[in-house]
Amino acid sequence: MTSHLLIVESPSKAKTLKKYLGKDYEILASYGHVRDLVPKTGAVDTDNDFEMKYEVIARNSKHVDAIGKAVKDVDVVLLATDPDREGEAIAWHLSEILKARKLLKGKKLKRVVFYEITEGAVKEAVANPRDISMELVNAQQARRALDYLVGFNLSPLLWKKIRRGLSAGRVQSPALRLIVEREIEIEAFKSREYWSVHFEGEKDSVGFLARLTHFKGEKLDQFSIGDQARNDEVTAFLAKNGKGSAKVKEIEKKRKLRSPSAPFTTSTMQQEAVRKLGFSTDRAMKVAQSLYEGVSLGKAVTGLITYMRTDSVTLSKDALAEMRAFITRTYGKDYLPAHPVQYKSSAKNAQEAHEAIRPTSIARTPESVAPYLTDEQRKLYDMIWKRALASQMTPAQLDTVAVDFTVGGADNIFRATGQTMVFPGFFALYHEDQDDAVEEEDKRLPAFDKGESVAINRLYGEQHFTQPPPRFSEASLVKTLEHHGIGRPSTYASIISTLQAREYVVLDKKRFTPTDVGRVVNKFLTDHFARWVDYEFTAKLEDELDDISNGKDEWVPVLARFWKDFSAQIVEKEGVSRKEVTQEQIDETCPKCGKHQLAIRLGKRGRFIGCGGFPECDYTRNVDGAENEAPLRIELGADPRTKMNIVLLSGPYGPYLQLGEPEGDKKPKRVSLPKNLLPDQVTPEIAQKLVALPRELGMHPETGKKVVSAIGRFGPYVSSDGQFKSIPKDENVFDISLERAVALLAEPKSSGARGALKVLGKHPDDGQSVGLYDGKYGPYVKHGKINATLPDKDAIDTITLEEALVLIAEKSKKGKSGKFTKGAKPKKAAKPATPKLKLKKAA
Ligand SMILES: [Zn+2]
């Protein structure tokens, strides 16, 4: 008796197989991939026939070692990894490792594939092993090499030209392009108004609705009723016929057949799991994998579905026979077509997986296995089971009826349509969901006779607006990728999760929106690597990989062809300027300098619109609210005192009033709005009062200097001779008296934070206020008796408590002028005063 070692990639698959194969078989799992390219430049040697340098994946090395140890004790090694290129490659990598470790001498090494994991299928597969297919392996190696070459050469370019840490993938990039282009389409979309005209009627207590199709002899299209002249005609028609009747002109009846869809491929299963079950594509694949690898059904263990990575829509003869018997038994012979239904794959080049996704036995109904499944497994299995079975049932039969009515003359035609199900066929079991369309329902019309008249209950026009195309959902993205021939069953889910992981797209309400970085990366790729994000080019490359797997093409020439052009392009694009990459000119002149064009630029926090003349001109604004957040500008008329115009504008510190316009170097007078006054509350009267500030109150009786009241960034204040005092909240900057101002200025400013421009917060050591003041020598911060001058006057607008604490700490240490550097942490000052508390308690 020979002993066998059977190797699979997952422990759960190993567990199922242990139940089927006797003691003669030891079964070990590799825990996924075992080798990958060394993560360095030169891992794919482009000068030496694309020789690839692999290394054992560190996290799985202990599993590889365990396999190596077990090999010593057996005569036959069976590599039973998944039945696709990836599985074939894992098997080959394992064999290469074992060979290199000289563990295969005198041993047999074979490949076994399971398209389904049931006792019969496994035993049969194990009895019929084959050699590793180098065609499949090389197709997978070529894919890995292509992805490596793109990633390793494009990413450094993205770092240099856009931002560090970015990366671009070969098949993800066209997918990103789809999402970005859709977003641009939505942004550019201009909604168009159109009208439809309807009448409501009723017969035999059944209401119905008819829609105008011909008006005055003209066949209407979507936009026929939209312009004013036509609207006026229609309005007159509605007024005249609203109380009238409609005459039945024509009745058209048709029998329609609706055929079931093909059983699931990876792509269609992912789409329906997203639409019907609300799964992500990634989740759908993980749940499907668990159903494929085996589920414990009480005593028995079995795989419930066939291999889930497939683009084939065919079903095996045995499966067809079982399904047909089941349909007759359960639904009756009316539901069974004369012959098994054969489907054709929409994928151009259906890969090596030989069957669609189907239950391993249709006899395991969703109800019968439900007690053994998780909620997600149950939902997905139910869908797969129904879809497969429905694909072999008869079409649904529908009777459709269209009734044409004339209203107010023979050349105005309305149509009502109805539909009734005559025979449900496969509908008895399964309905496919649509992405962005509404499924038509069973809609019954009353029975009409030609020539009869029906009273019009209501005649009306309905306004519509065209809608922008919808953003991609996971389902519609997979569908579109497949339509373009981009990606393969094994890659759809990973394309989607990679784009999200790189933060190039986000899923918002289950729809994809590109991020700002995603848009810039896409723009760089479409501008400079157009060919490599081209849908057709990517699809063609996938076809070439398919050809390698079919033995129609060699992998090295495919790589060589790709590399020749791609590497040349990388070299050429080294010279592209960063500005060109990260800026997108828009058709608008800078409103600030009036010289340069504006451009969309990528900043740390995303895209913004900025002046192309930066740093000469610093104009910026938000991209998103381009319209809503257009610079605030409210004209408030002429100021009677100065005869200059007053405008309300918004600046970085909030809204302000401006008197007159800038002239050369001369800045016009600007006054901040008081905090509690909203821009739309500002009347010309209030504006005139505000621009008159600072208001001269008179001369200080002691110093003889001017006393004024005004509004600053921190609110209303009075000032004289460099002294400032805030005006208390309940008093008014416009009518404060000289006497009151003098009294305010005379108030002591030592203790507390009175007179402060702003209280920054409490000092962590003693809970006393830390305030910001404006003094003779410029702004300063104050804590207790320590005053620390701000090193930079402009910091008055931005200083935080943290920065103030640093200044105060430094000042108290040095006793003299303190300096602070931005971002420095107040190490000493921030320490909580715990030792003091302890002392108190002890005492
Ligand atoms: Zn400018």
Residues whose N, C-alpha, C, O or C-beta is under 5 A from the ligand:
A	BS01	ZN	C590 K592 C593 G594 H596 C611 G613 C617 Y619
